[in-house]
């Protein structure tokens, strides 16, 4: 796994704009080299802000949206179209405004979907979809995503991997989470092995309330206590912060500051 590179931006607005611009550059480079690309989206305030900034940017047209696979790192197990679903937010912020191929947009199952109201069955359904998309060169049960974006919770959770919960010990690609400490309690999430299969993992955090979690994620904390400490990419790991979230970085961590 790659060591993290920390980039610090002035405030949440600049952070969202910078991540959106970086995502355009990365996906264009990938598609220029291979003709196709893949991204894993995250929800939450900063994740959705990035998607809104991308939708508002004229540079978005540089991405070949028809040849992009869109996945999710986790989802609230709620009915399709529910306003708290990450998919709902992503469609409103970005996907409804670009020419994506519907067959290449891969939302996690909803609670009123074909898998029924059983999150374990829904998790296996998504795992099967990931397995079908994985290529021999991926060397595993999930694709080697080009970019996998994650928010970081104040408790250090990423996706729906919360401190101390059984999902952190699970080797399956996707699992159901019951009793999550943050509502809603029932969720579906990629596990750490799936996250670590990505070529690049980008952790994005804004606000002083995230500073302690960021510090622990970049220290010697273990991923069971601080799941963000286990979120690392195969080739590159970026920690993209505003100044408030970067206010407690541990000693020895180098940062690249934007103006």
C-alpha positions as CSV (number, residue, x, y, z in Angstrom):
1,X,0.0,0.0,0.0
2,X,1.2,3.5,-0.8
3,X,2.1,6.0,2.0
4,X,-0.3,9.0,2.1
5,X,0.4,12.4,0.5
6,X,-1.3,15.2,2.3
7,X,-2.6,18.2,0.4
8,X,-4.1,21.2,2.3
9,X,-6.5,23.7,0.8
10,X,-7.6,27.0,2.2
11,X,-11.3,26.2,3.0
12,X,-14.0,23.7,2.1
13,X,-15.0,25.5,-1.1
14,X,-11.5,25.6,-2.4
15,X,-11.0,22.0,-1.4
16,X,-14.1,20.9,-3.3
17,X,-13.1,22.8,-6.4
18,X,-9.5,21.4,-6.2
19,X,-10.7,17.8,-5.8
20,X,-13.1,18.2,-8.8
21,X,-10.3,19.6,-10.9
22,X,-7.9,16.8,-9.9
23,X,-10.5,14.2,-10.7
24,X,-11.0,15.6,-14.2
25,X,-7.2,15.4,-14.8
26,X,-6.9,11.9,-13.4
27,X,-9.8,10.4,-15.3
28,X,-8.7,12.1,-18.6
29,X,-5.2,10.7,-18.2
30,X,-6.6,7.2,-17.5
31,X,-9.0,7.3,-20.4
32,X,-6.3,8.6,-22.7
33,X,-4.1,5.6,-21.8
34,X,-6.7,2.9,-21.7
35,X,-9.9,4.2,-23.3
36,X,-12.0,3.6,-20.2
37,X,-11.9,4.5,-16.5
38,X,-13.6,3.9,-13.1
39,X,-14.4,5.9,-10.1
40,X,-15.9,5.1,-6.7
41,X,-18.0,7.9,-5.3
42,X,-18.6,8.9,-1.7
43,X,-21.5,10.7,-0.1
44,X,-21.6,13.2,2.7
45,X,-21.2,17.0,2.6
46,X,-17.7,17.2,1.1
47,X,-18.2,14.3,-1.3
48,X,-21.4,15.8,-2.7
49,X,-19.8,19.2,-2.9
50,X,-17.0,17.8,-5.1
51,X,-19.6,16.4,-7.5
52,X,-21.5,19.7,-7.6
53,X,-18.2,21.5,-8.5
54,X,-17.5,19.0,-11.2
55,X,-20.9,19.4,-12.7
56,X,-20.4,23.2,-12.7
57,X,-17.0,23.0,-14.3
58,X,-16.6,23.4,-18.1
59,X,-13.7,21.0,-17.8
60,X,-16.1,18.1,-17.1
61,X,-16.6,17.8,-20.9
62,X,-13.0,16.5,-21.1
63,X,-14.1,13.3,-19.5
64,X,-15.6,10.6,-21.7
65,X,-18.6,9.9,-19.6
66,X,-19.9,7.1,-21.8
67,X,-16.7,5.1,-21.0
68,X,-16.6,5.6,-17.3
69,X,-17.8,3.1,-14.7
70,X,-19.3,4.6,-11.6
71,X,-19.4,2.7,-8.3
72,X,-20.1,3.5,-4.7
73,X,-18.1,2.8,-1.6
74,X,-21.1,2.5,0.7
75,X,-24.8,3.1,0.8
76,X,-27.7,3.6,3.2
77,X,-30.0,0.6,2.9
78,X,-33.1,2.6,2.1
79,X,-35.7,2.6,-0.8
80,X,-34.6,3.8,-4.2
81,X,-34.7,7.6,-4.6
82,X,-34.6,8.2,-0.8
83,X,-33.0,11.6,-0.2
84,X,-30.5,10.0,2.3
85,X,-29.1,7.6,-0.2
86,X,-25.7,8.4,-1.6
87,X,-26.9,7.5,-5.0
88,X,-29.7,10.0,-4.9
89,X,-27.3,12.8,-3.9
90,X,-24.8,11.9,-6.6
91,X,-27.4,11.8,-9.3
92,X,-28.8,15.2,-8.3
93,X,-25.3,16.8,-8.0
94,X,-23.6,15.3,-11.1
95,X,-24.8,12.2,-12.8
96,X,-28.1,13.6,-14.1
97,X,-26.1,16.4,-15.8
98,X,-23.6,14.4,-17.8
99,X,-23.9,11.8,-20.5
100,X,-23.2,8.7,-18.5
101,X,-24.0,5.2,-19.9
102,X,-26.7,3.9,-17.5
103,X,-25.3,0.4,-17.9
104,X,-22.0,1.6,-16.4
105,X,-23.5,3.3,-13.4
106,X,-23.5,0.7,-10.6
107,X,-25.6,1.9,-7.5
108,X,-25.7,-0.4,-4.5
109,X,-29.1,-2.1,-4.2
110,X,-31.9,-0.4,-2.5
111,X,-34.1,-1.9,0.3
112,X,-37.0,-2.1,-2.2
113,X,-34.9,-3.7,-4.9
114,X,-34.7,-7.3,-6.3
115,X,-32.7,-8.5,-3.3
116,X,-35.6,-7.5,-1.0
117,X,-35.3,-6.0,2.4
118,X,-32.3,-8.2,3.3
119,X,-29.0,-6.2,3.4
120,X,-26.9,-9.4,3.4
121,X,-28.5,-10.5,0.1
122,X,-28.0,-6.9,-1.3
123,X,-24.4,-7.0,-0.3
124,X,-23.8,-10.3,-2.1
125,X,-25.6,-8.9,-5.2
126,X,-23.2,-6.0,-5.3
127,X,-20.2,-8.3,-4.8
128,X,-21.4,-10.4,-7.7
129,X,-21.6,-7.3,-9.9
130,X,-18.0,-6.3,-8.9
131,X,-16.8,-9.8,-9.6
132,X,-18.3,-9.7,-13.0
133,X,-16.5,-6.4,-13.8
134,X,-13.1,-7.5,-12.5
135,X,-10.5,-8.4,-15.1
136,X,-7.8,-11.0,-14.9
137,X,-5.2,-8.3,-14.4
138,X,-7.1,-7.0,-11.3
139,X,-6.0,-10.2,-9.5
140,X,-9.0,-10.2,-7.2
141,X,-12.8,-10.2,-6.8
142,X,-13.2,-6.4,-7.5
143,X,-11.9,-4.1,-10.2
144,X,-8.7,-2.1,-9.5
145,X,-10.6,1.2,-9.4
146,X,-8.8,4.1,-10.9
147,X,-9.9,6.5,-8.2
148,X,-11.8,5.6,-5.0
149,X,-13.0,8.6,-3.0
150,X,-13.8,8.5,0.7
151,X,-15.0,10.9,3.3
152,X,-13.7,10.7,6.8
153,X,-16.0,10.8,9.8
154,X,-15.2,12.4,13.1
155,X,-14.8,9.0,14.6
156,X,-12.4,7.9,11.9
157,X,-14.9,5.9,9.9
158,X,-14.7,5.6,6.1
159,X,-17.4,4.3,3.8
160,X,-19.6,2.5,6.4
161,X,-16.7,0.9,8.2
162,X,-17.1,2.1,11.8
163,X,-14.5,1.6,14.6
164,X,-14.6,-1.8,16.2
165,X,-17.4,-3.2,14.1
166,X,-17.3,-6.8,12.6
167,X,-17.1,-5.5,9.0
168,X,-13.5,-4.5,9.7
169,X,-12.5,-8.1,10.0
170,X,-14.4,-9.3,7.0
171,X,-12.6,-10.4,3.9
172,X,-15.6,-10.4,1.6
173,X,-15.7,-7.6,-0.9
174,X,-19.0,-6.1,0.2
175,X,-20.9,-6.6,3.5
176,X,-24.0,-5.5,5.2
177,X,-23.7,-3.4,8.3
178,X,-26.4,-3.5,11.0
179,X,-26.4,-1.3,14.1
180,X,-24.2,1.5,12.6
181,X,-23.6,4.2,15.2
182,X,-24.6,6.8,12.7
183,X,-28.2,6.7,11.3
184,X,-29.5,5.0,9.4
185,X,-28.3,1.9,11.2
186,X,-28.5,-0.5,8.2
187,X,-26.0,0.0,5.4
188,X,-24.0,-1.8,2.7
189,X,-20.2,-1.1,2.4
190,X,-17.1,-2.1,0.6
191,X,-14.6,-3.7,3.0
192,X,-11.0,-2.7,3.5
193,X,-9.6,-5.3,1.0
194,X,-11.9,-3.8,-1.7
195,X,-10.8,-0.3,-0.8
196,X,-7.1,-1.3,-0.9
197,X,-7.6,-2.8,-4.4
198,X,-8.0,0.7,-5.8
199,X,-5.1,2.2,-7.7
200,X,-5.7,5.5,-6.0
201,X,-7.5,6.2,-2.7
202,X,-8.5,9.8,-2.0
203,X,-9.6,10.6,1.5
204,X,-11.3,14.0,1.7
205,X,-12.1,15.9,4.9
206,X,-13.1,19.4,5.9
207,X,-13.8,21.0,9.2
208,X,-12.2,21.1,12.6
209,X,-14.4,18.3,13.8
210,X,-12.4,16.0,11.4
211,X,-9.0,17.1,12.6
212,X,-8.6,14.4,15.3
213,X,-9.7,11.6,13.0
214,X,-7.3,12.8,10.3
215,X,-4.4,12.9,12.9
216,X,-5.2,9.3,14.0
217,X,-5.5,8.1,10.4
218,X,-2.0,9.3,9.7
219,X,-0.5,8.1,12.9
220,X,0.2,4.5,14.1
221,X,-3.5,3.8,14.9
222,X,-4.8,0.4,13.7
223,X,-7.7,0.2,11.2
224,X,-9.9,-1.6,13.7
225,X,-9.8,1.4,16.0
226,X,-9.5,4.0,13.2
227,X,-10.8,2.6,9.9
228,X,-9.4,5.5,7.9
229,X,-5.9,4.3,8.9
230,X,-6.5,1.3,6.6
231,X,-7.7,3.2,3.6
232,X,-4.7,3.1,1.3
233,X,-4.3,2.8,-2.4
234,X,-2.1,0.3,-4.3
235,X,-0.3,3.1,-6.1
236,X,-1.2,6.3,-4.5
237,X,-3.0,7.6,-1.4
238,X,-4.1,11.2,-1.2
239,X,-5.4,12.9,1.9
240,X,-7.2,16.1,0.7
241,X,-8.0,18.5,3.5
242,X,-9.0,22.1,4.3
243,X,-6.9,24.0,6.8
244,X,-9.2,23.2,9.7
245,X,-9.1,19.4,9.1
246,X,-5.3,19.6,8.8
247,X,-4.9,21.5,12.1
248,X,-3.8,18.5,14.1
249,X,-1.5,16.6,11.7
250,X,1.0,14.4,13.6
251,X,4.7,15.4,13.7
252,X,6.7,14.4,10.6
253,X,3.8,14.4,8.2
254,X,4.7,16.4,5.2
255,X,1.9,18.6,3.7
256,X,1.6,20.3,0.4
257,X,-0.3,23.5,0.9
258,X,-2.3,25.3,-1.8
259,X,-2.3,29.2,-1.9
